[in-house]
């Protein structure tokens, strides 16, 4: 398996913000130690032409303005470059998967809340939507997106809804931020999970969603891999354990479709172990 990473993704942000550099500063050395067989590769920077598949020009310009987007989504110096790097990581992960090597883009900021013209929820550019639409432009007939982050992937949904070559599925806490994802419609499938739902019930919803996506017969499966549905995550009230993320990985291993995953949320101190579990399930025979 290939891990997409660049140390630059650890060089911005606020340690007091949930989406801080410590997420990667703890995870990367842990993975290098416990999974030495992983192959590491750095991304480039996504260009305007590719980003405009999912965003508009005004939004790309807004990212360079030194003004906070909202209370959760502050401006940081060169945040546009960091977000472009994360998008490039998703693009590289998708390319690697299509070439036969599964890949995990381990970068920040996350992206699944970012809309075509709006940064929000710690997200500035929607990396997974960019990767999906680019794959369609590059020869894929159908792309599926599985979002098991504990928050609804509202930005991804807004960007891909109506595109019948994409099937999107999100399994997330509801009610909860951002307050969307209660119903399915068109090509967007939603599994709202009530707070404090039993982890086995929640995992069953993820399996149901994955089965629906596989039945779509996509040529590429992209995964918004968020780990904030973990029972000890400070931002949500869900009950998944490390074992469940391991199981999600084993399911991906068995789909017989090129798969790439992109890091989204996950804010507990256990994030390195959760990602390890997910990767072990995905890579162990």
Secondary structure, DSSP 8 states (H G I E B T S, - for coil): -EEE--GGGGSSS-TTSSS-THHHHHHHHHHHHH-TT-EEE------HHHHTTTS-HHHHHHTTSSS-SSSSS---TTHHHHHHHHHHHHHHHHHHHHTT--EEE--SS--TT-BTTB-BTTBSS-HHHHHHHHHHHTT-S-EEEEE-SSS--HHHHHHHTT-TTEEEEEEEESS-TTS--SS-BTTEEEEEE-TT--HHHHHHHHHHHHHHHHHTT-SEEEEEE--TTBTT-TT----B-HHHHHHHHHHHHTS-S-EEEEE----STTHHHHHHHHHHHHH--
